[in-house]
Amino acid sequence: MMMFLEYFVWGAWYVTMGTYMGEHFKDPGIDRIIGYAYSALAFATIISPFFIGMVADRFFAAQKIMGILHLGGALLLYLTTKVSSGTVFPLIILLYSLLYMPTIALSNSIAFGQMKNPGKEFPWIRVFGTLGWIVAGFIIGSLKIEKENTPFLIAASVSAILGLYSFSLPDTPPKGKTTGSSASKLLGADAFVLFKNTPYLIFFIAAILVCIPLSFYYGFANPFLNELNVDKPAQKMILGQVSEAVFILAIPFLFLRIGVKNMLLLGMIAWILRYICFAYGDAGNGMWMLYAGIILHGICYDFFFVTGYMYTEKKAGEKIKSAAQGLFTFATYGVGMLVGTWFSGIIVDNYKIAENAHNWTKIWMVPAYVAIGVLVYFVLLFKEKKEINRGA
């Protein structure tokens, strides 16, 4: 229930925020402002490890601080519906994101604290988070409320419920000051030694660059589908999460069979195909291309980012495994998404031809070209030893 509600809250407002902002705010350069709003979560991803490692983990029981954060988040989500300025709206989203993002790590801590075998048990618990996101998208899409403030009110209500529910979760006491948390450790600085390995450094740079195409999808896929008058776009977009859940099951098998390089290449090729489909698809005869672009999300995300986490773990080894994963998350969902969301907002604004009208073909070809550039860079420079490449 905790995982379901945790990701229901996020899925209820995040996917359709760009559509709501474009419809509700008439500020000049609104597309850039939409990019800034989506960058809030990236900025919060950079900050939240410090809060968790240096404050929450050391002084507070996880379930109590999670409850407080979600109750505060509910209030901020409600306030988003009262804002009339597009420039103020991203600031409230930033404040909300600073409260929400730490709850992801807190929910994981609570879950791990109740498990005897996290490796086997956690995936079956975490999948309810994906289910929560899917259900949120289905409800928002079915009600056709993507251009209204109702998704934020739904998210606020569920956040309040989760906040109260959190206090009833199993006690997960603080780890105390003896954990030796420091800013450098929370940044994953112990994992900087991995950069001495040239293949990993090349992959790491590619992972940051791939966040630029990812940002285009997260921020502007829903406004794009609404502008094309696609019926119930938020409902159709949950096919991306279904695809993600399906393809993640294939990753352990493929990781061992075809190797990490081929997995990453398939992921990058999928990014290119997705944006070509979006660039030339439409709500008529080209609807199949839009469906293809959405369904490709599973390959785009799983084959690059999930495979990337597995590759990072193999390269890091047991001693710096946690630091390496923290560094990878900081670089991709923090720095990479921060750059990507700003960049995507600038590009979409540049190709605006009228109010609620854009040259989407040119817009979607930009992330396609970025993905092509990353693919060429990766093919030419990434040379991994066979035993790592095959996952042995």
C-alpha positions in Angstrom: 0.0 0.0 0.0 2.9 2.4 0.8 4.5 1.8 -2.5 1.3 2.1 -4.4 0.4 5.4 -2.9 3.9 6.8 -3.1 4.0 6.5 -6.9 0.3 7.2 -7.4 1.0 10.7 -6.0 3.8 11.3 -8.4 2.1 9.8 -11.4 -1.1 11.8 -10.8 0.4 15.2 -11.4 3.8 14.8 -13.1 2.7 13.5 -16.5 0.1 16.1 -17.2 1.8 19.1 -15.5 3.1 20.5 -18.9 -0.4 20.3 -20.4 -1.9 22.1 -17.4 0.7 24.8 -17.4 0.3 25.4 -21.2 -3.5 25.7 -20.8 -3.7 27.7 -17.6 -0.8 30.2 -17.8 -0.4 32.7 -20.5 3.1 33.9 -19.5 5.5 34.7 -22.4 7.9 31.8 -22.9 5.6 29.4 -21.1 7.4 26.4 -22.7 10.7 27.4 -21.1 8.8 27.8 -17.8 7.5 24.3 -18.2 11.1 23.1 -18.6 12.0 25.0 -15.4 9.1 23.3 -13.5 10.3 19.8 -14.6 13.8 20.7 -13.6 12.6 21.1 -10.0 12.6 17.3 -9.5 16.1 17.1 -10.9 17.3 19.7 -8.5 15.5 18.0 -5.6 17.3 14.7 -6.6 20.6 16.5 -6.1 19.6 17.8 -2.7 17.6 14.9 -1.2 20.6 12.6 -0.6 22.0 15.2 1.8 18.7 15.5 3.6 18.3 11.7 4.0 21.9 10.9 4.8 22.8 13.8 7.1 19.4 14.5 8.7 16.6 12.0 8.3 18.7 8.8 8.6 20.5 10.1 11.7 17.9 11.8 13.8 14.3 10.6 12.8 12.4 7.4 12.4 11.8 7.0 8.7 8.1 6.4 8.9 7.6 9.6 10.9 9.6 11.9 8.7 7.9 10.4 5.7 4.5 11.2 7.2 5.4 14.8 7.9 6.9 15.3 4.4 3.8 13.9 2.6 1.5 16.0 4.8 3.5 19.1 3.9 3.6 18.0 0.3 -0.2 17.7 0.2 -0.5 21.4 1.2 1.9 22.5 -1.5 0.1 20.4 -4.1 -3.1 22.1 -3.1 -1.4 25.6 -3.4 -0.4 24.9 -7.0 -4.1 25.1 -7.9 -4.3 28.6 -6.4 -1.4 30.1 -8.4 -2.2 32.4 -11.3 1.4 33.2 -12.3 3.5 30.8 -14.4 6.7 32.1 -12.9 5.5 31.4 -9.3 4.2 27.9 -10.2 7.7 26.3 -10.7 8.8 27.7 -7.3 6.0 25.8 -5.6 6.8 22.7 -7.5 10.4 23.1 -6.4 9.4 23.3 -2.8 7.1 20.3 -3.2 9.8 18.3 -4.9 12.2 19.0 -2.1 9.7 17.4 0.2 8.7 14.5 -2.1 12.0 13.2 -3.4 13.4 12.2 0.0 10.3 10.1 0.5 11.4 7.7 -2.2 14.6 6.8 -0.3 12.6 6.7 3.0 10.0 4.3 1.5 12.8 2.0 0.3 14.4 2.1 3.8 11.1 1.2 5.5 10.5 -1.7 3.0 14.1 -3.0 3.3 13.8 -2.9 7.1 11.0 -5.5 7.0 12.7 -7.9 4.6 14.8 -11.0 5.3 15.9 -11.3 1.6 15.6 -7.9 0.0 17.1 -9.1 -3.3 14.1 -11.4 -3.9 11.4 -9.6 -1.9 11.9 -5.9 -2.9 11.1 -6.2 -6.6 7.7 -7.7 -5.8 7.0 -4.8 -3.4 8.4 -2.1 -5.7 6.2 -3.3 -8.6 3.2 -1.9 -6.7 4.8 1.5 -7.2 4.6 1.1 -10.9 1.0 -0.1 -10.6 0.2 3.0 -8.6 1.6 5.2 -11.4 -0.4 3.2 -14.0 -3.6 3.5 -12.0 -3.1 7.3 -11.6 -2.6 7.7 -15.3 -5.6 5.6 -16.1 -7.9 7.6 -13.8 -6.6 11.0 -15.0 -6.9 9.9 -18.7 -10.4 8.4 -18.3 -11.8 11.5 -16.6 -10.2 13.8 -19.3 -9.0 16.3 -16.8 -5.4 16.8 -18.0 -5.9 20.5 -18.7 -7.5 21.1 -15.3 -6.1 21.5 -11.8 -7.9 18.4 -10.7 -4.9 16.0 -11.0 -3.1 18.2 -8.4 -6.1 18.0 -6.1 -6.2 14.2 -6.5 -2.4 14.0 -5.8 -2.8 16.3 -2.8 -5.6 14.2 -1.3 -3.6 10.9 -1.8 -0.5 12.6 -0.4 -2.4 13.5 2.7 -3.8 10.0 3.1 -0.2 8.6 2.6 1.1 11.1 5.2 -1.4 9.9 7.8 -0.9 6.2 6.8 2.9 6.6 7.2 2.6 7.0 10.9 1.1 3.4 11.1 4.0 1.9 9.2 6.5 -0.4 11.0 8.9 1.5 13.1 12.2 2.2 11.2 14.4 3.9 13.8 17.2 6.3 12.8 20.6 4.8 12.2 22.3 7.4 14.5 25.3 9.6 14.2 27.7 6.6 14.1 27.0 6.0 10.4 29.7 8.5 9.5 27.7 10.3 6.8 29.5 13.1 5.1 28.8 15.3 2.1 31.4 13.6 0.0 30.1 10.1 0.9 26.5 11.1 0.1 27.7 12.4 -3.3 29.2 9.0 -3.9 32.7 10.5 -4.0 34.1 7.1 -2.9 33.0 5.9 -6.4 35.1 8.5 -8.2 37.8 5.8 -8.5 35.6 4.2 -11.2 36.5 7.1 -13.5 40.0 5.7 -13.8 38.3 2.9 -15.8 38.0 4.4 -19.3 35.0 2.3 -20.5 33.0 3.2 -17.4 33.9 6.9 -17.8 32.7 6.8 -21.4 29.4 5.1 -20.3 29.0 7.6 -17.5 29.2 10.6 -19.8 26.8 8.9 -22.2 24.3 8.3 -19.4 24.2 12.0 -18.5 23.8 13.0 -22.2 20.9 10.5 -22.7 19.0 12.4 -20.0 18.4 15.2 -22.5 16.2 13.0 -24.8 14.6 11.6 -21.6 13.6 15.1 -20.5 11.8 15.8 -23.7 9.5 12.8 -23.1 8.8 13.5 -19.5 8.1 17.2 -20.0 6.4 17.4 -23.3 4.9 14.1 -24.5 1.6 14.8 -22.8 1.2 18.4 -24.1 2.2 17.1 -27.6 -0.5 14.4 -27.6 -3.1 16.8 -26.3 -2.1 19.3 -29.0 -2.7 16.6 -31.6 -6.1 16.0 -30.1 -5.3 12.4 -29.2 -8.1 10.9 -27.1 -7.3 10.3 -23.5 -3.5 10.7 -23.9 -2.6 10.2 -20.2 -4.4 6.9 -20.3 -2.5 5.9 -23.4 0.8 7.0 -21.9 0.5 4.3 -19.2 1.4 1.8 -21.9 5.0 3.2 -21.4 4.9 2.0 -17.8 3.4 -1.3 -18.8 6.2 -1.7 -21.3 8.8 -0.8 -18.7 7.4 -3.5 -16.3 7.5 -6.1 -19.1 10.9 -5.4 -20.4 12.5 -5.2 -17.0 11.8 -9.0 -16.7 14.0 -9.6 -19.8 17.0 -7.7 -18.6 18.7 -10.3 -16.4 18.5 -12.8 -19.2 19.7 -10.4 -22.0 22.4 -8.9 -19.8 24.1 -12.3 -19.6 23.4 -13.3 -23.2 24.2 -10.3 -25.3 26.3 -8.2 -23.0 26.2 -4.7 -21.6 27.3 -2.9 -24.7 24.7 -4.4 -26.9 22.0 -3.7 -24.2 23.0 0.0 -24.0 23.1 0.2 -27.8 19.6 -1.2 -28.1 18.4 1.4 -25.6 20.0 4.3 -27.5 18.6 3.0 -30.8 15.1 2.9 -29.2 15.5 6.6 -28.2 16.1 7.5 -31.9 13.2 5.4 -33.1 10.8 6.8 -30.5 11.4 10.4 -31.5 11.2 9.7 -35.2 7.8 8.1 -34.5 6.7 11.2 -32.5 8.1 13.5 -35.2 6.0 12.0 -38.0 3.1 10.4 -36.2 -0.4 11.9 -36.0 -3.8 11.2 -34.5 -5.1 9.8 -37.8 -3.4 7.2 -39.9 -0.1 7.8 -38.1 -1.5 6.9 -34.7 0.4 3.7 -34.7 3.6 5.7 -34.7 2.5 7.5 -31.5 1.7 4.2 -29.9 5.1 2.8 -30.9 6.8 5.9 -29.5 5.0 5.4 -26.1 5.6 1.6 -26.0 9.3 2.0 -26.8 9.6 3.7 -23.3 10.3 0.2 -21.8 13.3 -0.4 -24.0 14.5 3.2 -23.8 14.4 3.3 -20.0 15.2 -0.3 -19.0 17.8 -1.1 -21.6 19.8 2.0 -20.7 19.2 3.1 -17.1 18.3 -0.2 -15.5 21.2 -1.9 -17.4 23.3 1.1 -16.4 22.6 0.4 -12.7 23.6 -3.2 -13.1 26.7 -2.3 -15.0 27.7 0.2 -12.3 27.2 -2.5 -9.6 29.4 -4.9 -11.5 32.2 -2.4 -12.0 32.1 -1.1 -8.5 32.2 -4.3 -6.5 30.9 -4.8 -3.0 32.9 -2.1 -1.1 31.8 1.0 -3.1 28.5 -0.4 -4.5 26.2 2.0 -2.7 28.4 5.0 -3.4 28.5 4.1 -7.1 24.8 3.8 -7.3 24.4 7.1 -5.5 26.8 8.8 -7.9 25.0 7.4 -10.9 21.6 8.6 -9.7 23.1 12.0 -8.8 24.6 12.4 -12.2 21.7 11.2 -14.3 18.5 12.1 -12.5 20.2 15.1 -10.9 22.7 16.8 -13.2 21.6 15.2 -16.5 17.9 15.8 -16.0 18.5 19.4 -14.7 20.3 20.2 -18.0 17.8 18.2 -20.1 14.7 19.9 -18.7 16.1 23.4 -19.2 17.3 22.5 -22.7 13.9 20.9 -23.7 12.0 23.9 -22.6 14.2 26.2 -24.7 13.8 24.0 -27.8 10.0 23.7 -27.5 9.6 27.4 -27.0 11.8 28.1 -30.0 9.5 26.1 -32.3 6.2 27.6 -31.0 4.3 28.9 -34.0 1.1 30.1 -32.1 -0.6 29.7 -28.8 -1.0 26.0 -28.1 0.6 25.2 -31.5 4.2 24.0 -32.2 6.2 22.5 -35.0 6.5 19.1 -33.3 8.3 17.5 -36.1 11.3 19.8 -35.6 11.0 19.6 -31.9 11.1 15.8 -31.7 14.0 15.6 -34.2 16.2 17.5 -31.7 16.3 14.7 -29.1 16.6 12.2 -32.0 19.7 14.0 -33.2 21.1 14.1 -29.6 20.5 10.4 -29.3 22.2 9.8 -32.6 25.2 11.8 -31.4 25.4 9.8 -28.2 25.1 6.5 -30.1 28.0 7.4 -32.4 30.1 8.6 -29.5 29.3 5.4 -27.6 30.0 3.0 -30.6 33.3 4.6 -31.4 34.7 5.0 -27.9 33.2 2.3 -25.6 35.5 -0.8 -25.5 34.7 -3.2 -22.7 36.4 -6.4 -21.8 34.5 -9.5 -22.8 33.9 -10.9 -19.3 32.2 -7.7 -18.1 30.5 -7.1 -21.4 28.9 -10.5 -21.1 28.0 -10.0 -17.5 30.2 -12.8 -16.2 
